[in-house]
Amino acid sequence: MRRRTLLALCGSLVAGSGCLDLTPDSAPADETVTPVPERTTESGTHDDQIPTVDLASVVVQPGVVAPNSPDSIGVYADAGQYLLVDVAVDGPLPDRSAFAVRFDGSTHTPMAFTSGLYRNGEWGAGYGDGSDGVLVFELPETGDASDARLTWDHGAVPFPTSVTASLEAPLPSFSVALDGPTSVAADDDPTLRIRVTNEGDRTGRYALALNRTGPRVAYAPVARIVGELDPGGSTTRELDAENPYVADPPREAVYRLDAADDDNDASLTISPAEAETATDTESTTETGKTRTPGRTDEGTATLAE
């Protein structure tokens, strides 16, 4: 896992990051949500001011997608694994600090990102600010999950067995490839393809962040891509790419894919076809193919598996 400097985390571990979606428009079809059991509450007299907390979903991921600059997103993967708990609160909204997760005999408090998370194509998403939301917990890579549960001031709920099994087992490894045209004409409609394969022996989730440089912006987020794959399973996501000719004069568009594992980072440059000359023939290092001036070729940036 990479070591990154997070954006001023306010939460920390007392002892010692699909449920989500494909942005900007829709969630991947193979993404699953883990149902959770009924909560339990402390005994005592009823109080209308005590909130009811329900868990919409719980997922385990190798990283969390969040802003890492004023105009880009990245995958934060400092911890062994991340537990993302989507909560729905009926009543007064508890402070983030009211929640904790029990795991491997220790108590872990939720993280707080200064700039929030990146979800549904929006900046600053997360728990609080007068609305329900996701709680993110940094956890060790493995551990005993027999006591795993979410707690808050007035209750607790255990996690389902599918979640505890994920917490106890090492995260599976993934291979990732970013494909697309390296040269396009003015009337072309380029498409990016991101292929993810689960190389491990158990079901697991992946988390990716895609940014773009040019042709009309210095830097901009394109998509947050997460999902779940069975062992040996593979999926391909297709995204529309910017044509370099939307700028005047045409300028190349560079796509950069960020993953929880540095070995799966990738980049792809789409250049205007007119920028090449009859003598400008070059080889793409990713595929070893020769690119012929004036035509649209597919370059593949395949990452280490």
Order of alpha helices (4+ residues) and beta strands (2+ residues): beta-beta-beta-beta-beta-beta-beta-beta-beta-beta-beta-beta-alpha-beta-beta-beta-beta-beta-beta-beta-beta-beta-beta-beta
